[in-house]
Structures are given as structure tokens and as C-alpha cells.
Amino acid sequence: METAKYNNIVVKSYIELLLTKMPDYNIESEGLEKLMPWSDEVKKLCTIPNK
């Protein structure tokens, strides 16, 4: 969660994303890499909006 915060990710949104997407990914480095807080997909879906 600290890594998510460091990457300006909304933690609640990130957890929801993990719980919904993780079952769809194979346990391989490619699939897991897409779920990391620094991935472009996660940043696009869970980044804290600018004020």
C-alpha cells in the first residue's frame, strides 16, 4: 500500500482493482506486472486526480 501511495494511487481503488482483476491474470510475471502500482494501466485507472 505504501508503494501505491508513493505512485499517487488511490489505495481503495487499487484494492478494488486487484480484487476484480487478479483472478483473470495467470500467475506469471507478465500478468502480475500489469497489477503493480507503477504500471500504466493501474496509474490510468487509480491515480489521484489533480486538483
Secondary structure, 3 states (H helix, E strand, C coil): CHHHHHCCECHHHHHHHHHHHHHHCCCCHHHHHCCCCCCHHHHHHHECCCC
